[in-house]
Amino acid sequence: MNEKDLFKVVEEFKEIYRKEVGREFPMSVKEQLMLAIEAVFKSWNNNRAKVYRRLHNISDKLGTAVNIQAMVFREHGRQLWYWSIVQ
């Protein structure tokens, strides 16, 4: 996949987001992070999660958590290196 193809895929995903959510994909990193955190907490009470907990004898009283990591990008010649830093 070249750069042009990747940009096309990104635009296609933004269009899917726009159709499903009813608004533009947020370009603010902070807003993206907050929406991702919100999605994790909301997922705790969806039907699939409830069924999963029931099937595996997991209490509904436990709750869930969000782990946040910062990704560090570094170009090394023609390669791009990724490091994950646990916050």
Buried (B, 14 or more C-beta within 10 A) or exposed (E): EEEEEEEEEEEEEEEEBEEEEEEEBBEEEEEEEEEEEEEEEEEBEEEEBEEEBEEEEEEEEEEEEEEEEEEEEEEEEEEEEEEEEEE
